């Protein structure tokens, strides 16, 4: 008796046009076709008249494999059909495992097919233009804790991610958990597309965002594709994940990467805060301060007046003040230039003004004090940010008390051991001035600058999307 053969063939996602010529030929010449009964409708026109069709219901994969070997051992050419690609959540692994178990000498050949995620991706445009992965939500044979680890890995590594078996009648919560995990690393604006019955008459296509995605919209016949940090929506129902050919320059790429890292960092910080009920504008300043210092003590030492960040942002966007004064040049260096340009604001430090040295010497004061005196003469209503010199902050407080300065706000973050705490205590009584203070001895130019940045980018706070002006 001639020895039989098993061909494991992927018949594509569901339309005859998506079946490869090699698979069609295998179906045409096979003596026996084995598969899930639902799939036979897609190949019925190509099966030879005398071929046997062995169909089974769902979850009968082992039975199908057994039948395939039984008929092949009788000398038949057997074609085992899977939807999509037989090697992706299909019959190919089981056939090979059974060949090993049986120590069978039956020849096995695998013919690739168009996978459902490939078909869905083509319908959605070009969402998998860069590194991607596929995760199945089915926990029938894979423990959920292992699936969750894979979800976290895919999300944190910024893979475009295709989701198979997203939801069923008995498995309703897993997709909600996936979205929850992805939102820890991805922006709510991340595009997400899903295609139901891809390539079939009942096909449905939707594109939305990760933040607006409703898991109730999908079922077991749906493929979900989540974009990465570079993916964007194009037209109504298309998603593009750029490969890089139209990248303007390496600076823009670094900017996007920097923003992605900041977004992920901010989400990590937010998840580890002790107090989850901090008002949004104070939280925005706290996230900046913690990100800059990697010091979660900021939650205990950051003081803000009620709505201070929101009010100062409003002053800059709606008011006439367009100046930020700092005690040292390092604070100016840390303020985002893109944000200043975007909002038409100037950041100035008088420390190196030629008049400062002369004023300091003649009055017997520090150069930073002299710089503040000069600044107040020209910009009495500016936002004043201190990251180094308590004497400069004390000077401003004295000028406020004398009615010579009326700043829209004070950022008090000088650092050190002498007069540092006292300078911050002196600042607090000014009820009509919005204040942001790093209490105690901690502070620094980097903190003062990042607190300014939190004000300039407050319109990004609700979306938790820092780094726009990096």
C-alpha positions as CSV (number, residue, x, y, z in Angstrom):
1,X,0.0,0.0,0.0
2,X,1.3,3.4,-0.9
3,X,2.1,5.6,2.0
4,X,-0.2,8.5,2.6
5,X,0.6,12.2,3.4
6,X,-0.9,14.9,5.6
7,X,-1.0,18.5,4.3
8,X,-1.9,21.1,6.9
9,X,-3.3,24.0,5.0
10,X,-4.4,27.5,6.1
11,X,-7.4,28.5,4.0
12,X,-7.2,32.2,4.9
13,X,-9.7,34.4,6.8
14,X,-12.8,33.5,5.0
15,X,-13.1,34.6,1.4
16,X,-12.2,32.4,-1.6
17,X,-10.1,35.2,-3.0
18,X,-7.8,34.9,0.0
19,X,-7.0,31.2,-0.4
20,X,-3.5,30.8,-1.8
21,X,-3.0,28.8,-5.1
22,X,-0.9,26.2,-3.3
23,X,-3.7,25.5,-0.7
24,X,-6.3,25.3,-3.5
25,X,-4.2,22.8,-5.3
26,X,-3.8,20.7,-2.1
27,X,-7.6,20.7,-1.6
28,X,-8.2,19.7,-5.2
29,X,-5.9,16.7,-5.1
30,X,-6.6,15.4,-1.6
31,X,-8.5,12.2,-1.0
32,X,-9.7,13.2,2.4
33,X,-10.4,16.7,3.8
34,X,-10.5,17.1,7.6
35,X,-11.6,20.2,9.4
36,X,-14.0,22.2,11.5
37,X,-17.4,21.9,9.8
38,X,-17.9,25.8,9.5
39,X,-14.8,26.1,7.2
40,X,-16.0,23.7,4.5
41,X,-18.3,26.3,3.0
42,X,-15.2,28.2,1.8
43,X,-13.6,25.3,-0.1
44,X,-16.6,23.3,-1.2
45,X,-16.2,24.4,-4.9
46,X,-12.7,23.0,-5.0
47,X,-13.1,19.5,-3.4
48,X,-12.9,16.7,-5.9
49,X,-16.2,14.7,-6.2
50,X,-14.9,11.5,-4.7
51,X,-13.1,13.1,-1.7
52,X,-14.2,12.3,1.8
53,X,-15.0,15.3,4.0
54,X,-14.5,14.6,7.7
55,X,-16.0,17.5,9.6
56,X,-16.2,18.0,13.4
57,X,-17.5,20.7,15.8
58,X,-15.5,23.1,17.8
59,X,-13.0,21.9,20.4
60,X,-12.5,18.6,18.5
61,X,-8.9,19.3,17.4
62,X,-7.4,16.1,18.7
63,X,-10.2,14.1,17.1
64,X,-9.4,15.8,13.7
65,X,-5.7,15.0,14.1
66,X,-6.4,11.4,14.9
67,X,-8.7,11.1,11.8
68,X,-6.0,12.7,9.6
69,X,-3.4,10.1,10.7
70,X,-5.8,7.2,10.4
71,X,-6.7,8.1,6.8
72,X,-3.1,8.9,5.9
73,X,-2.0,5.5,7.2
74,X,-4.4,3.9,4.8
75,X,-2.5,5.5,2.0
76,X,-4.7,8.6,1.4
77,X,-3.6,12.2,0.7
78,X,-5.1,14.1,3.6
79,X,-5.6,17.8,3.8
80,X,-6.3,19.2,7.3
81,X,-7.7,22.7,7.0
82,X,-7.4,25.6,9.4
83,X,-8.7,29.1,9.0
84,X,-6.1,31.8,8.5
85,X,-2.6,30.3,8.8
86,X,-2.5,26.8,10.1
87,X,0.6,27.5,12.1
88,X,-0.9,30.4,14.0
89,X,-3.4,29.1,16.6
90,X,-4.1,26.4,14.1
91,X,-3.7,22.6,13.5
92,X,-0.1,22.5,12.4
93,X,1.4,22.3,16.0
94,X,-1.0,19.6,17.0
95,X,-0.3,17.5,13.9
96,X,3.4,17.7,14.5
97,X,3.0,16.9,18.2
98,X,0.9,13.9,17.3
99,X,3.4,12.7,14.7
100,X,6.1,12.8,17.4
101,X,3.8,11.0,19.9
102,X,2.9,8.3,17.5
103,X,6.5,8.1,16.2
104,X,4.8,8.1,12.8
105,X,6.7,8.1,9.5
106,X,3.7,9.8,7.7
107,X,5.0,12.8,5.8
108,X,3.6,16.1,7.0
109,X,3.7,19.3,5.0
110,X,2.4,22.8,6.2
111,X,1.1,25.3,3.7
112,X,0.8,28.8,5.0
113,X,-2.3,30.9,4.7
114,X,-3.3,34.5,5.1
115,X,-3.8,35.0,8.8
116,X,-6.9,36.8,10.2
117,X,-4.6,39.5,11.7
118,X,-3.0,40.1,8.3
119,X,-6.4,40.4,6.6
120,X,-7.6,42.7,9.3
121,X,-4.4,44.8,9.1
122,X,-4.9,45.2,5.3
123,X,-8.5,46.3,5.8
124,X,-7.3,48.8,8.4
125,X,-4.6,50.3,6.2
126,X,-1.1,49.7,7.6
127,X,-1.2,49.3,11.4
128,X,1.5,46.6,11.6
129,X,4.2,48.5,9.7
130,X,6.6,48.0,12.5
131,X,7.4,45.4,15.2
132,X,4.3,43.6,16.4
133,X,3.1,40.6,18.4
134,X,0.0,38.5,18.6
135,X,-1.7,37.5,21.9
136,X,-4.7,35.2,22.3
137,X,-7.1,36.0,25.1
138,X,-8.2,32.4,25.3
139,X,-7.2,30.8,28.6
140,X,-8.5,27.3,27.8
141,X,-5.0,26.0,27.5
142,X,-2.9,28.9,28.7
143,X,-3.2,30.1,32.3
144,X,-4.4,33.7,32.6
145,X,-1.4,34.8,34.7
146,X,0.9,33.9,31.8
147,X,-1.3,35.7,29.3
148,X,-1.3,38.8,31.6
149,X,2.6,38.7,31.7
150,X,2.6,38.7,27.9
151,X,0.2,41.6,27.8
152,X,2.4,43.7,30.1
153,X,5.5,42.8,28.1
154,X,3.8,43.8,24.8
155,X,2.5,47.0,26.2
156,X,5.7,48.1,27.8
157,X,7.8,47.2,24.8
158,X,5.6,49.3,22.5
159,X,4.7,46.5,20.2
160,X,1.8,46.9,17.8
161,X,-0.4,44.1,19.2
162,X,-3.0,42.0,17.5
163,X,-5.6,40.3,19.8
164,X,-7.1,36.9,18.9
165,X,-10.1,35.4,20.7
166,X,-10.8,38.7,22.4
167,X,-14.1,37.8,24.0
168,X,-16.7,35.0,24.3
169,X,-19.9,34.4,26.2
170,X,-18.1,32.8,29.1
171,X,-14.9,35.0,28.9
172,X,-16.1,38.6,29.2
173,X,-13.6,40.4,31.5
174,X,-10.2,39.6,30.0
175,X,-10.3,42.2,27.3
176,X,-11.2,44.9,29.9
177,X,-8.1,43.8,31.9
178,X,-6.0,44.1,28.8
179,X,-7.1,47.7,28.2
180,X,-6.4,48.5,31.8
181,X,-2.9,47.2,31.5
182,X,-2.2,48.9,28.2
183,X,-3.3,52.2,29.5
184,X,-0.5,52.1,32.1
185,X,2.0,52.4,29.3
186,X,0.1,53.8,26.3
187,X,-1.6,57.1,25.7
188,X,-5.5,57.0,25.7
189,X,-5.1,58.5,22.2
190,X,-3.4,55.3,20.9
191,X,-5.4,54.2,17.8
192,X,-7.1,50.8,18.0
193,X,-8.9,49.1,15.1
194,X,-11.1,46.0,15.1
195,X,-12.5,44.0,12.3
196,X,-15.3,41.5,12.6
197,X,-15.6,38.6,10.1
198,X,-12.6,39.9,8.1
199,X,-13.0,39.2,4.4
200,X,-16.5,37.8,4.7
201,X,-19.9,39.2,3.8
202,X,-20.7,40.2,7.4
203,X,-17.4,42.2,7.7
204,X,-17.5,45.2,10.1
205,X,-14.7,47.7,10.6
206,X,-14.3,50.2,13.4
207,X,-11.4,52.5,14.4
208,X,-11.3,54.3,17.8
209,X,-8.8,55.1,20.5
210,X,-7.6,53.0,23.4
211,X,-9.2,55.4,25.8
212,X,-12.6,55.2,24.1
213,X,-12.6,51.5,23.1
214,X,-15.6,49.5,24.3
215,X,-14.8,45.8,24.7
216,X,-18.6,45.1,24.4
217,X,-18.3,45.9,20.7
218,X,-16.3,42.7,19.9
219,X,-16.8,39.0,19.9
220,X,-14.9,35.8,19.0
221,X,-15.1,36.6,15.3
222,X,-13.2,39.9,15.8
223,X,-9.6,40.7,15.5
224,X,-8.4,43.7,17.5
225,X,-5.2,45.6,16.6
226,X,-3.7,48.1,19.0
227,X,-1.2,50.6,17.6
228,X,2.1,51.6,19.1
229,X,3.3,55.1,20.2
230,X,4.0,56.1,16.6
231,X,0.7,54.8,15.1
232,X,-1.8,57.4,14.0
233,X,-5.3,57.5,12.5
234,X,-5.6,58.3,8.8
235,X,-9.0,59.2,7.3
236,X,-11.9,57.6,9.0
237,X,-11.1,53.9,9.3
238,X,-7.4,53.6,8.6
239,X,-4.4,53.3,11.0
240,X,-0.8,53.8,9.9
241,X,2.2,52.7,11.9
242,X,5.1,54.4,10.1
243,X,8.2,52.3,9.1
244,X,10.3,55.4,9.0
245,X,10.7,56.2,5.3
246,X,9.1,59.6,5.7
247,X,10.9,60.5,9.0
248,X,11.8,64.1,8.7
249,X,15.0,63.7,10.7
250,X,16.6,61.9,13.6
251,X,15.7,64.8,15.9
252,X,12.0,64.3,15.4
253,X,12.4,60.5,16.1
254,X,14.3,61.3,19.3
255,X,11.5,63.7,20.2
256,X,8.8,61.1,19.8
257,X,10.8,58.6,21.7
258,X,11.5,61.1,24.5
259,X,7.8,61.9,24.8
260,X,6.9,58.2,24.9
261,X,9.4,57.6,27.7
262,X,8.0,60.5,29.6
263,X,4.4,59.3,29.2
264,X,5.3,55.9,30.5
265,X,7.3,57.4,33.4
266,X,4.5,59.7,34.4
267,X,2.0,56.8,34.4
268,X,4.4,54.7,36.5
269,X,4.7,57.6,39.0
270,X,1.0,58.1,39.1
271,X,0.4,54.4,39.9
272,X,2.8,54.6,42.8
273,X,1.4,57.7,44.5
274,X,0.1,57.2,48.0
275,X,-2.7,59.7,47.6
276,X,-4.8,58.9,44.5
277,X,-7.2,61.9,45.1
278,X,-4.8,64.8,44.6
279,X,-6.4,67.6,42.5
280,X,-5.3,67.4,38.9
281,X,-3.3,70.6,38.8
282,X,-1.3,69.7,41.9
283,X,-0.9,66.2,40.7
284,X,0.6,67.6,37.4
285,X,3.2,69.6,39.3
286,X,3.9,66.5,41.6
287,X,4.4,64.2,38.6
288,X,6.9,66.7,37.2
289,X,8.7,67.1,40.4
290,X,8.9,63.3,41.1
291,X,10.0,62.6,37.5
292,X,12.8,65.1,37.7
293,X,14.1,63.9,41.1
294,X,13.0,60.2,41.2
295,X,12.1,61.1,44.8
296,X,8.7,60.1,46.0
297,X,9.2,62.3,49.1
298,X,7.9,65.1,46.8
299,X,4.4,63.9,47.6
300,X,5.1,65.1,51.2
301,X,7.1,68.3,50.6
302,X,5.3,69.8,47.6
303,X,2.9,72.6,48.6
304,X,0.6,74.3,46.2
305,X,-2.1,76.9,46.7
306,X,-5.5,75.7,45.6
307,X,-5.6,75.8,41.8
308,X,-2.1,77.4,41.7
309,X,-1.0,75.6,38.5
310,X,-4.3,76.0,36.8
311,X,-4.5,79.7,37.7
312,X,-0.9,80.5,36.5
313,X,-1.5,78.6,33.3
314,X,-4.6,80.8,32.8
315,X,-2.7,83.9,33.5
316,X,-0.2,83.1,30.7
317,X,-2.9,82.1,28.2
318,X,-5.4,84.8,28.9
319,X,-3.5,87.6,30.7
320,X,-0.9,90.1,29.8
321,X,2.0,88.7,31.7
322,X,4.6,87.1,29.4
323,X,7.7,86.9,31.5
324,X,9.3,84.4,33.9
325,X,12.1,85.6,36.2
326,X,14.5,83.1,37.7
327,X,17.2,83.5,40.4
328,X,19.9,81.6,38.5
329,X,20.5,80.8,34.8
330,X,20.2,77.0,35.4
331,X,16.5,77.5,36.0
332,X,16.1,79.2,32.6
333,X,18.1,76.4,31.0
334,X,15.6,73.8,32.3
335,X,12.5,75.5,31.1
336,X,11.3,74.0,27.8
337,X,12.1,76.3,25.0
338,X,9.4,74.8,22.8
339,X,6.7,75.7,25.4
340,X,8.1,79.2,25.8
341,X,8.0,79.8,22.0
342,X,4.6,78.2,21.7
343,X,3.1,80.5,24.3
344,X,5.1,83.6,23.5
345,X,6.8,83.8,26.9
346,X,10.3,85.0,27.8
347,X,12.3,83.5,30.7
348,X,15.0,85.8,32.1
349,X,17.7,85.8,34.7
350,X,19.4,89.0,35.7
351,X,22.4,87.4,37.4
352,X,24.8,88.2,34.6
353,X,23.3,91.7,33.9
354,X,26.3,94.2,34.0
355,X,24.4,96.3,36.6
356,X,24.1,93.4,39.1
357,X,27.7,93.4,40.3
358,X,27.8,97.1,40.9
359,X,24.4,97.1,42.7
360,X,25.5,94.2,44.9
361,X,28.7,95.8,45.9
362,X,27.2,99.2,46.6
363,X,24.4,97.8,48.7
364,X,26.3,95.0,50.4
365,X,23.9,92.3,49.1
366,X,24.3,89.1,47.2
367,X,24.3,89.1,43.4
368,X,21.1,87.1,43.3
369,X,19.4,89.7,45.5
370,X,20.6,92.4,43.2
371,X,19.3,90.5,40.2
372,X,15.8,90.3,41.8
373,X,15.8,94.0,42.6
374,X,16.6,94.9,39.0
375,X,14.0,92.4,37.7
376,X,11.2,93.8,39.9
377,X,11.8,97.3,38.6
378,X,11.2,96.1,35.0
379,X,8.8,93.1,35.6
380,X,7.0,93.5,38.9
381,X,4.2,91.2,37.9
382,X,6.1,88.3,36.4
383,X,6.2,84.7,37.5
384,X,9.2,84.3,39.8
385,X,11.0,81.0,40.1
386,X,13.7,80.2,42.7
387,X,15.8,77.1,42.6
388,X,19.0,78.1,44.3
389,X,19.3,81.2,46.4
390,X,17.1,81.7,49.5
391,X,18.5,85.3,49.8
392,X,16.9,86.1,46.4
393,X,13.5,84.6,47.5
394,X,13.7,86.6,50.8
395,X,14.5,89.8,48.7
396,X,11.3,89.2,46.6
397,X,9.2,88.7,49.8
398,X,10.5,92.1,51.1
399,X,9.7,93.8,47.9
400,X,6.2,92.3,47.9
401,X,5.6,93.6,51.4
402,X,6.8,97.1,50.4
403,X,4.4,97.1,47.5
404,X,7.1,97.2,44.9
405,X,6.4,93.7,43.4
406,X,3.1,92.0,42.7
407,X,4.1,88.8,40.9
408,X,1.4,86.5,39.4
409,X,3.1,83.6,41.1
410,X,6.1,82.4,43.1
411,X,7.8,79.0,42.7
412,X,9.9,78.6,45.9
413,X,12.4,75.8,45.6
414,X,15.7,77.1,46.8
415,X,18.0,74.3,48.2
416,X,20.5,74.3,51.1
417,X,20.9,74.6,54.8
418,X,21.0,78.3,55.7
419,X,17.8,80.4,55.6
420,X,16.2,77.9,53.1
421,X,13.3,76.9,55.3
422,X,12.8,80.4,56.5
423,X,12.6,81.8,53.0
424,X,9.8,79.4,52.2
425,X,7.9,80.3,55.3
426,X,8.2,83.9,54.4
427,X,6.5,83.2,51.1
428,X,3.4,81.5,52.3
429,X,1.5,84.5,53.8
430,X,0.9,86.2,50.5
431,X,-2.7,85.2,50.0
432,X,-3.2,86.9,46.6
433,X,-0.2,85.3,44.9
434,X,-0.3,81.8,43.6
435,X,2.5,79.8,45.2
436,X,4.2,76.5,44.6
437,X,6.7,75.6,47.3
438,X,9.1,72.7,47.9
439,X,9.1,72.7,51.7
440,X,12.1,72.1,53.9
441,X,15.7,71.9,52.7
442,X,15.0,70.2,49.4
443,X,14.9,72.1,46.1
444,X,17.1,73.0,43.2
445,X,17.3,74.6,39.8
446,X,16.0,71.4,38.1
447,X,12.9,71.4,40.4
448,X,12.1,75.0,39.9
449,X,12.4,74.6,36.1
450,X,10.2,71.5,36.0
451,X,7.5,73.2,38.1
452,X,7.5,76.0,35.6
453,X,7.2,73.4,32.9
454,X,4.1,71.9,34.7
455,X,2.4,75.3,34.4
456,X,3.3,75.8,30.7
457,X,2.0,72.3,29.8
458,X,-1.1,72.2,32.0
459,X,-3.3,71.7,29.0
460,X,-1.7,68.2,28.6
461,X,-2.5,67.2,32.2
462,X,-5.9,65.6,31.7
463,X,-4.5,63.4,29.0
464,X,-1.4,62.8,31.1
465,X,0.7,63.5,28.0
466,X,4.0,65.2,29.0
467,X,6.9,65.8,26.6
468,X,5.2,67.7,23.8
469,X,7.9,70.4,23.9
470,X,10.9,68.1,24.6
